[in-house]
């Protein structure tokens, strides 16, 4: 259920785009994301960091899209977000000695530090590549193709990555 909740702004962006245009869809995504931030704060008295990053990114880049009527800003949004995630993973691991993947999953899975490091690095690199892939689609295909890719392509790629992570974890957790 959380996965659908996290995808809600993207789904509503997609629907709004198909009915109206990219600018209305961007406004819808901003509003829904900000509503999620408020709901998160109201129900938990804190805001999930990922949601906060996403909220800030969609508000800034989406706002620029609407103000300047230039879809480039919203097309960059996923890449900027993925690169922020990658940067956070690498910086927290190498400068602060905190493996965020281990912090998120370590209570449920017991792995050696070497394998946690591999997962952290692989996930950081995955997000960097996903950011470049988003820009490749944005600049080399029609706007409609990019919107479809944003919902279906990126979601599918994330599912595939999770499957590979699960297979890797099941392989190394036996050692």
C-alpha positions as CSV (number, residue, x, y, z in Angstrom):
1,X,0.0,0.0,0.0
2,X,2.9,2.4,0.8
3,X,4.2,1.8,-2.7
4,X,0.9,3.1,-4.2
5,X,0.9,6.0,-1.8
6,X,4.4,6.9,-2.9
7,X,3.4,6.6,-6.6
8,X,0.2,8.7,-6.2
9,X,1.7,12.0,-7.4
10,X,3.2,10.2,-10.5
11,X,-0.1,8.4,-11.2
12,X,-2.1,11.6,-10.9
13,X,0.5,13.5,-13.0
14,X,0.1,10.8,-15.7
15,X,-3.7,11.0,-15.6
16,X,-3.7,14.8,-15.6
17,X,-1.3,14.8,-18.5
18,X,-3.5,12.5,-20.6
19,X,-6.5,14.7,-19.9
20,X,-4.9,18.2,-20.0
21,X,-1.2,18.9,-20.6
22,X,2.2,18.8,-18.9
23,X,1.7,22.1,-17.0
24,X,-1.6,21.1,-15.4
25,X,-0.1,17.7,-14.6
26,X,2.8,19.4,-13.0
27,X,0.5,21.5,-10.8
28,X,-1.4,18.4,-9.8
29,X,1.8,16.6,-8.9
30,X,3.0,19.6,-6.8
31,X,-0.4,19.8,-4.9
32,X,-0.6,16.1,-4.3
33,X,3.0,15.9,-3.0
34,X,2.5,18.9,-0.7
35,X,-0.7,17.3,0.6
36,X,1.3,14.1,1.3
37,X,3.8,16.2,3.2
38,X,1.1,17.8,5.3
39,X,-0.6,14.4,5.9
40,X,2.7,12.8,6.9
41,X,3.3,15.6,9.4
42,X,-0.2,15.6,10.7
43,X,-0.3,11.9,11.3
44,X,3.3,11.2,12.4
45,X,4.4,14.6,13.7
46,X,7.4,14.3,11.4
47,X,8.0,14.1,7.6
48,X,9.7,11.2,5.9
49,X,13.0,12.4,4.5
50,X,12.4,10.9,1.0
51,X,9.0,12.6,0.9
52,X,10.6,15.9,2.0
53,X,13.3,15.7,-0.8
54,X,10.6,14.8,-3.3
55,X,8.4,17.6,-2.1
56,X,11.2,20.2,-2.3
57,X,12.3,19.0,-5.7
58,X,8.8,18.9,-7.3
59,X,7.9,22.3,-5.8
60,X,11.1,24.0,-7.1
61,X,11.4,22.3,-10.5
62,X,7.6,22.0,-11.0
63,X,7.2,25.6,-10.0
64,X,9.8,26.7,-12.5
65,X,8.0,24.6,-15.2
66,X,4.8,26.4,-14.5
67,X,6.3,29.9,-14.1
68,X,8.3,29.7,-17.3
69,X,6.0,27.4,-19.2
70,X,9.0,25.2,-19.9
71,X,8.7,21.4,-19.6
72,X,12.5,21.0,-19.3
73,X,12.4,21.6,-15.5
74,X,9.9,18.9,-14.8
75,X,11.7,16.5,-17.1
76,X,14.8,17.0,-15.1
77,X,13.0,16.4,-11.8
78,X,13.4,12.6,-11.6
79,X,17.1,12.8,-12.6
80,X,17.8,15.5,-9.9
81,X,16.0,13.4,-7.3
82,X,17.8,10.2,-8.3
83,X,21.2,11.9,-8.2
84,X,20.4,13.4,-4.8
85,X,19.6,9.9,-3.5
86,X,22.8,8.6,-5.0
87,X,24.8,11.4,-3.5
88,X,23.2,10.9,-0.1
89,X,24.0,7.2,-0.2
90,X,27.7,7.8,-1.1
91,X,28.3,10.8,1.1
92,X,26.7,9.2,4.2
93,X,28.7,6.0,3.6
94,X,32.1,7.4,2.8
95,X,32.2,10.6,4.9
96,X,29.9,9.7,7.8
97,X,30.4,5.9,7.9
98,X,26.7,5.4,7.8
99,X,25.4,2.9,5.3
100,X,21.8,4.0,4.8
101,X,20.8,0.7,3.1
102,X,22.0,-1.2,6.1
103,X,20.1,1.3,8.4
104,X,16.9,0.8,6.4
105,X,17.1,-3.0,6.1
106,X,19.6,-4.2,8.7
107,X,17.1,-5.2,11.4
108,X,15.4,-7.6,9.0
109,X,18.5,-9.0,7.1
110,X,21.8,-10.1,8.6
111,X,24.7,-9.5,6.2
112,X,28.4,-8.9,6.5
113,X,29.5,-5.2,6.2
114,X,31.2,-6.0,2.8
115,X,27.8,-7.0,1.4
116,X,26.1,-4.0,2.8
117,X,28.7,-1.8,1.2
118,X,28.1,-3.6,-2.1
119,X,24.4,-3.0,-1.8
120,X,24.9,0.7,-1.0
121,X,27.3,1.2,-3.9
122,X,25.1,-0.7,-6.3
123,X,22.1,1.3,-5.3
124,X,23.9,4.6,-5.7
125,X,25.2,3.7,-9.1
126,X,21.7,2.4,-10.1
127,X,20.2,5.8,-9.2
128,X,22.9,7.7,-11.1
129,X,22.3,5.5,-14.2
130,X,18.5,5.9,-13.8
131,X,18.9,9.7,-13.8
132,X,20.8,9.6,-17.0
133,X,18.3,7.2,-18.6
134,X,15.5,9.6,-17.7
135,X,17.3,12.4,-19.5
136,X,18.0,10.2,-22.4
137,X,14.3,9.5,-22.8
138,X,13.3,13.1,-22.1
139,X,15.7,14.5,-24.8
140,X,15.4,11.8,-27.5
141,X,11.7,10.9,-27.5
142,X,8.4,12.7,-27.6
143,X,7.0,14.3,-24.5
144,X,4.2,11.6,-24.4
145,X,6.8,8.9,-24.5
146,X,8.7,10.5,-21.6
147,X,5.5,10.7,-19.5
148,X,4.7,7.0,-20.2
149,X,8.3,6.1,-19.3
150,X,8.2,8.1,-16.1
151,X,5.3,6.0,-14.8
152,X,5.7,2.6,-16.4
153,X,9.3,2.5,-17.5
154,X,10.9,3.7,-14.3
155,X,8.5,1.8,-12.1
156,X,9.3,-1.4,-14.1
157,X,13.1,-0.8,-13.9
158,X,12.8,-0.2,-10.1
159,X,10.9,-3.5,-9.8
160,X,13.6,-5.3,-11.7
161,X,16.3,-3.8,-9.6
162,X,14.5,-4.9,-6.4
163,X,14.4,-8.4,-7.8
164,X,18.1,-8.4,-8.5
165,X,18.7,-7.0,-5.0
166,X,16.6,-9.7,-3.5
167,X,18.5,-12.4,-5.4
168,X,21.8,-10.9,-4.3
169,X,20.8,-10.7,-0.7
170,X,19.5,-14.3,-0.7
171,X,22.8,-15.4,-2.3
172,X,25.2,-13.6,0.1
173,X,23.1,-14.1,3.3
174,X,23.9,-17.8,3.1
175,X,27.6,-17.2,3.4
